[in-house]
């Protein structure tokens, strides 16, 4: 019988120890540079027109909106991070189609509730649906996700339309990744950071970093001496070899062939990769006949169950289908040896991902002024199968500090980072 490692290898699965870190970092940076020039690239490299210069005014407070899922939130944010007057309500369009006036009225009413309680008169809005950023920090909605039914809003500049309902004012709109980057400034205190990266690894993944305007060749009219945040849409990176299992899992998603890198590291997809490995292994005779029969009838696998099984963790109140399928100790041992490499690979690829952005920032040369990385997301912090965040740090230490003498710091986790970052966008 083949070993699990032999089985993975013959199907093109590159394990964590086999990943060519240096080559992948180079490929990432090459795609970043192409995207900044406006050349064909798997990375969109979207200019946001948002900067990071300056200190957040001491004692300032800002009114904030946060919309990106099936609910939206309003509140008043102060720095150091504290949120008061926070209120959740359904996103307009989640309970049936809404017209333009109904949509904006919900947000306008929330602004009217919180803006009088803020010292900063500019509104911060974390708007995390696909949108084009503008120079005046507005956002033009490209399309809805999360089944929002508000077709009249598509193509509109949502900030301008909201301010129209408010009778004027100022607004700064950022997406969740940019807001996560800005939230790193809330952790500064007396520290000095030379640059900032915002990174999300949860259901999906994305990264944003600070780039010199002079390097954004596709952007005309920006001050070449300045800098701005670039939203990389990094989950789209595709200069990477994938295994037969990854291809099979990808074919069953709603967007086959797209978001290649995201499907190797993010929570929405790891369970699907694990299921393809297990089904193929069953056909190859690596499991008992009973387990193979049960796997044949399994239509999907949640990443949470895949992760918990590989970690030998039983979540109270949640039955795990893999515990039943792999009830035989030999089957369970084999399944874990096949499954854990999926998480190990994801952690190394996450570190490669982050290392590329740190290097591209051109900063971090002074250990007293590292590049700040604000990481957010359940996959990064809550994966159980391996010590995920610790593995990423170990890899970053090797790729950046030891090999390149480039210094970074993972900032303390910021609760409600999208709201905090949106507040800082309004304050700066």
N, C-alpha and C positions, 0 to 999 in steps of 0.2 A: 504493500500500500504506500502511496506517496505521502510524504510529510506535508503538513499544511503549507509550509514555506515553499516547497517545490510546486505545489498546486497553484499557489498565488503567482509564483514567478512564471510558470508556463502560460499563464493567462495575461501576462503583461503587467501585473501589479508591481509597481516599484515601491519597495518598503522604505521606511524612514531612513534606515542605514544606507540605502542605495541612492538616495536622492542627491543629485549633483547641485549642491546649494549655490556654488559660485556661478554656474552656468544659468540657473534659473533667475538669480538676482540680476544677472546681466540681461537676460531676456525681458524681465520686467522693466528695467530701466530703458531699454531700447524701445519698448512699446510706449512708455511714458513720453519719451522724447518725440516719437512720431506723432503721438496724440497732441502734444503741445504745438507742433508745427502745422497741424491740420492735415497731416498725411494719414493714409489708411492705417488704422490701429485697432486692436481689440479693446483698448482703454479710451474712453471718451474724453477724459481730461478736461472737464468742464470748468471754465473760469467762473468764479462766484462773485467777484468784485468786492469781497469781504476781506478786510485786513485784520491783523492781530496787534498792530502797534498800539502802544499806550497802556496805561494802568487803568483798571476799573476804578471809577471814583469811589472813595471811601464813603460808606453809608448810603450809596445810591440804591434805589429800588426801581424795578421796571415791571410794567404790565406785560404779561406774556400769554400767547396762545400756542397750543401744541396740537397739531392735527396730522395724523399719519396712519391711523387705523380705523376701527369702526367706532371709536369714541374720540372726542376732542376735549381738551382741558384748558382752563384759564386759571390764572393766579398772579400773585405779585411776588417777585423774586428779589432777594437781596444777596449781597456778597460780603463775607463768606456765605456759601449757599444755604439759604433758608427760603422756603416757599410758604406763603400764607394765602388765605382766601382761595385755596385750590378747590376747583369744582370740576367734576366730570359730567359729561352729557353725551348722548348719542351723536355721532357725526351726521349732519344733514345728508339725507340720501341713503341711509342704511335701512330705513323702514319703508322704502318705496320712493319713487321718483319725486324730486322737489324742483320747483322752478327757481329762477335766479334770485328773486326777492326773498323767498323763504330761506334759501341757502345763506345769503349774506346777513340776513336779519339775525340768525343765530349767533354769528360771530360778532356782529355789531353790538348786540345786547350784552354779550360777555365783556367786550371792551369797555362799554359804558359802566359795567359793574366794577371793573378792577382798575381802570386808568386813573380815576380820581385818587386812588390810594397809593399811587406810585410817584416818585420824585422825578423820574425820567419821562418826558412826554412822548418820546418815540416808542412805538409798540414793537415788541419782539414777537415774531411768529415763526415757529418751527413747522414748516409745511413739507411733509415728507412723501408727497406723491410726485410722479414724474413731471418735472417742470423745468423750463429754461430760466436761468438766473439773468437779471438785467443789471445795468450799471447803477441804477437807483435803488437796488436791493429789493426789487419786486420779483415776482415769479409768474411766468406764463404757463398755465397748466397744459401739459401735452396730452395726458390721458389719465383716467381714473384707474386705480387698483382697489382691491378689497371690496369689490362689487358696489361701489358708491354709485348711486343713480342720480346724477345731477348733470345731464348732458349739456345744458346751456352754459356751464362754467368752462368747458373745454375750450382752450384757445384764448381765454381771458387772462388779463393781468390781475391776479386775485387781490393784491395789495391795493392797487388803484381803485378797484371796484369796492373794496371794503371801506376805504377812506371816503369814497363818494357818499356812502351811506352814513358815515360819521360826520360829514360836513367839513372834512379836511383833516390835517394832521400828518404825522410821519410814521413810517413803518420800515422795519428791517426784517426780511424774510430769508431764512436759511433752511436747509434740509437737515435731517437728523445726524448725518455724518459730520457735516460742517459744525453743527451745534455741539456735537461731542468733542470736536477739536477745541472749540472756543471754551467749553467747560473746563478744559485743562487750566485755563487762566485763573479759574476760581480756586485752584489748589496751590497757586504760586506762593502766597505769603511772602516770606523773605527769600525764597529761592529765586534763582535766575535760570531761565530756560532760553536756549538759543533759537529754538524753533518748536513747532507743535505738530502733532499728528493725531487725528481722530480716527478711531478704528471701531467698527461694529462687527461682531461675530455672534449672531444669534440664529434666527431662522434663515437669514441671508447674510451677506457680508459686503462691506464697502470700506474704503479708506479715503481720507482727505489729508492734505499736507499743505505747507506754505511754500510757494514758488516765487522766484524772482520774475518780475514782469518782463524783464529783458529776454527771458527764456520762453515766454509764451508767444511764439512767433505768429500764431494764427490770430492773435488779438491785436487790433490796431487802436492807437490812441491812448493806451495806458502809460502812465509815468514809468519810463524804463528804470528809474532809480527805486521804484517801490516794489512791494510784494503783495501777493494776494493768495487766498486759499483756493486750491484746486480740488474739485470733487472728481476723483479719478474714476468712479464707477468700476472699481477694481475687480469685482466679481466676474467681469466679462473677459478677463485675461485668458487667452486660449493657446499660448505658445508652450504647451505642456503635453506630454504623452499621457494618455489615459488607458486604463486596462479594459479588458473585455467586459468586466463587471460594471465599470463606470459607463461604458457605452450602452449596455443593456438597461441600466437604471435611467440614463438620460433619455433614452427612446420612449420611456413611459411618462416623462414629465410633460407639462403643457407647453414647453418651449425647447424642443430637442435641438441640440447644437448650439444653444445660446448659454451664456453664463457658465462657461466651462469650469473656471476656477472655483466659482461659488459652489458648484455641485461636488467639489472634492473636499470642502472644509465646513460647509454650513449645515446647521441643524435640520433644515427642511429636507436634506438629501442623504445624509449618512445612513439612515435606516434603509433607504432604498438600495444603496450600494451593498449593505450587509446582507439584505435579502437575496440579491443576485449571487453573491458569493456562496451563501448557504444552499441555494437551489442548485447551482452548478456543482458544488461539492457533493451534494446528495446524489446527483446523476453519476458522478465519478466514483461513487462507492465509499466515500469518506465517513458516512454516517450509517447507523443501523437502518434496517429496512423500515422499521416503525417510524423513526424520525424522518426518513426520506419521504414516506407516504404523507405524513403531516405537513411537511414543507411544501409538497406539491400542491396542496390545497390552500396555502397561505397567500393571500392576494396582496398584502401590504405589510410593512413593518415600520412602526413609529421609532424615530431615533431615540426617544426616551427609553423605550423598552430594550432596544439594541444596546444602548449605553449601560443601563442598569444590569442587564444580564451579564455583559462582559465584566462589569465591576462586582458581580456577585452581590448586588444590592437589591433588596426587595422593598419596594415603595409601599408603605402602609396604605391599605385600601385600594391598591391597584394590582390586578392579576397581570402577570407578564406571560404572554403566549410562548415565549422562548423557554421559560422555565418548564412548561409542560412538554414542549416538543423535545427538549434535550434533558429529559428526566434521567436518562441513563448517564452515569458519571463519565463514561468514555466519550459519549456524544458531547456532553457539556465541555469536557476538556478540549476536544477537537474544535468545537464551535468558538470557544474563547481564543484559541490560538489563531483561528481564521479571522475573528472579528476585531481583536485589539489592534492589529496593524492598521485598520482603517482610521482609528483615532490617532495613532502614532504618526501616520502620514499627514493627517490634517494639522497636527500641532507643528510639525516641521515646515509644512507649506505656509502656515500662518506666520511663522518666524521669517521665512524667506520673503514673504509679502511685506512685512513690516520693515525688514532690513533694507529692502529696495527703496522704500519711501524715506527712511532715515538718511541713506546715502544720497539720494537725489536732492534732499533738502540742502545739502552742502554745509550743514552745520554739525555741531556736536564735537568739534575738535578740542574743546577745552572741557576737561572733566568737571569743572565747577559750573559749567553752563551746558548741561546735556540737552538733547532733543526730548521734549516731553511727549509721551505716548499715552493718550487717554483711551483705554480700551473699555468697551461696553458690550454687553450681550450675554445671553444665557449659555451659549455653547462655549465661549471663552472661560466663563467663571464657574459653570456648573457641571461640566462634563466629569463623569465619575470613573470611566474605564481606565483612564490614565491621569496623572497630575498635569492637566493640560496647560494651565497658565505657567506652572513651574518649568515645564518642558520648553515652552516658548522662550522664557527668559534665559534658560541655559543655552539654547540655540543662538539667541541674539547676542549673548555674551561672547560666544565663540566667533560668530560671523562679524560682529561689529567691533567689540572692545579688543579682543585678543588679536584678530587678524588685520584690523584696519585702524585701531586706536581711535575709533569713533564712539562717543559716549551718549547714552540715552537713559531715560528714567521712565518707568511705568508709574503714572501718577496714581494717587489714591483714588479708588472708585468713587465717582460722583453720582449720587442718587438723583434721579430725574434729570439726567444730563441734557436731554433735548430742551427742557424748559430753562435750565441754567444757561446753556449756550445761547439760546435765543435772547435771553435777558442781556447777556454780555454783548451780543451783536447790536442791541439797542443802545447800550451804554457807551460803547467805544466811539 
